[in-house]
Amino acid sequence: MDHILVAKNVTKTYGDFTALSNISLQIPKNCIYGLLGPNGAGKTSFIRIINQITHQDSGEIFLNGEPLAPKHIASIGYLPEERGLYKSMKVGEQALYLAQLKGLSKTEAKTRLKYWFDRLDIGDWWDKKIQELSKGMAQKIQFIVTVLHEPRLLIFDEPFSGFDPINANIIKDEILQLKENGTSIIFSTHRMESVEELCEYIALIHKSEKILDGKLSEIKKAYKNNIFNVGLQVEEDAQGLIQSLKQKFNILSSEMDEMEHQLHFKVQLPTSHTGDILEELSKMANINRFEETIPSANDIFIQTVNSKDNGE
Amino acid sequence: MASKLGLIIKREYLAKVRNRSFIVMTILSPLLIVGMIVLIAYLAKVNDDETRVVSVLNESAFFQTEFNPSKNISYVHLDDLTLEQAKDSTDSLEYYGLLYIPNGTTVEEVANATYLFTKDNPNTSVTQKLESLFQKKLRQDRLQKLGVSPQQFSNIEKPFEINLSTFKGEKSMKGVNEIKAIIGGGFGYAIMMFIIIYGGFVMRSVIEEKTSRIIEVIISSVKPFQLMLGKIIGNSLAGITQFSIWIVSASALMFLAVLIFGIDLTTLSTDSAMPPGPMGGMSQLGTMDSEMMMYAKEIYDIPWVLLIVSFFIYFILGYLIYSSIYAAIGAAVDNETDTQQFIFPIILPLMLAIYVGFFSVFSNPHGPIAVGFSLFPLTSPIVMLMRLPGGIGEGGVPLWQFLSSVFFLIITFFGIVSLAAKIYRTGILMYGKKPTYKELIKWLRY
């Protein structure tokens, strides 16, 4: 497979503190890659190395097959977690300045800014100062500045922090659109909800080490444990029913909804084969729910981190 | 890469010169300075113009011709009045005071019985004037008793000045060293002011980037060192702009002030720069012109080209060294209040240079202290400039001292800038805590 970014055994220390130890990652082209981990795990250190803000102590990084070099700055767009703009500078001037620092010509930058300002409804802010704008508006400008030079690789560090839900949605749609247009995206976060919606691939970093990576769907498959949520229509004697079920299956929990005459329970099967239980259940009552529980990214995250911590 | 540096310099420059307080300061400062000079000159003139009238009730025969009006005192003789009447009329005529000289048999006796009556405590310049007058009379009297005639006495009183010359035989001048040092000191002082004002600009600009959190966005596009350099250059260009505007507008304003108010600027300098000699007033007006000519020649002889060229060398190197330290401080802290503990050690060598300059270099421009401080890189930009008006080579700064001072400065420049860049690089990404010196040293190793 074609990779936009390949990291081989990257290590970085600050004095006695190890920020990254032996991290190897392969980030495929044209996908959204989630870089996950608790605060202080080393995500930002890794991202800063990709942006050539700092340099690794050892290990190699390749962008699009070439060793990372200063010229690549123009093909990377970075939205840092700690972000902001010059407060007393005008929006237009500021965007032009930052675009020019990324290597765009002034006229080119102007044309693209116009496009983006129209797209995100910020037409008449050109001469306003950042300090006159609301936080959400400033965040939109920040986003535009990040993507304006049409980088091949975009890196978002906690992109939704500081956005209200409406603007967060707008930005999410824009990120998906950028991916459609062929951009590769690294998405760093410790909030798992957004990971499920966006990421195809993830890597989990914990205490400076990579503990898990791969395609999200495959990871989930590997982490699922054949637990099913079942709902049955039961008119009478729910207790007897659950007792007889408990003898045959591993029932994890159960609950009777008297009003609706519904019995809900959670069952773990020895394999992913569901034919037997369904046959059994259909003899007993009407089945109105039968659903496999797929572990959320959050579950996987917590489970992996905990097992790693306990293993040490 | 070079064009990025250009972009940064341009932004920093424009951000600074468009800043409202910068514009206000640029316009207001010359007005304030010229206004202050005009005020001081005016006050000095008013002070000078005030002539105090002292009435004299003289019952003695010893004092007759002594009371000649001088610059600040004039005398009115009251005759045939009693002491009480004299006091009354002095008071009602609003004279400054009454000098009562009773009759007596000897000068000594008369002088000891003399009184000065005033409404309030008398001004010291008046009492000094009168005291010296009596002192002279007493000395003359005592000498006369020893057989010295008045003629001989006035011969004795003739002032004396030592002849000065250099080994080469040129007649050297009193005060020339001081004048030279003042000129050099002016340059050195300008450097210090520039460093303190515009170094502070650099520091605040770094802090602003940190607090607005734009820093990481910028350094994902440019190297931290480029940003730091661009900041220093941009801010110093803004500083040079401001300085130039100040000099031009202050000179123009000064010129106008002189035209309009007719202020004689020499009144400002004569009193302070030339302490009155033992002879008091200006007895030898004839020699003044030729002396002025010689001073003019001395000032003309100052190696101006050397001085200005070395001013730029020391200015650029000194400013770069100090402002990169300022940039590092700005990077290390989160807000301006935390900068105090780091700023003091920077100001210290600058202050030291100025004090050493004024106390040691003025009196002994080539003594060991002057040499030491003009070689030490953190003080040399100021101290060496105070020594340089004497020229390089014989009679001035030895060439090896000049060269090694510049050499040390360049070495220090590279050393300090690379250390500062390291602190800067690490500091700009650190938020939320005030670092200790120990941590700063640790950052140098990252």
Interface residues (C-beta under 8 A of the other chain):
Chain A: Y14 G15 R48 N51 Q52 I53 P70 I73 I76 Y78 P80 E82 R83 G84 L85 Y86 K87 S88 M89 Y97 L98 Q100 L101 K102 Q142 V145 T146
Chain B: M1 K4 L7 I8 R11 A15 N19 E208 E209 S212 R213 I214 E216 V217 I218 I219 S220 S221 V222 P224 L429 Y431 K442 R445 Y446
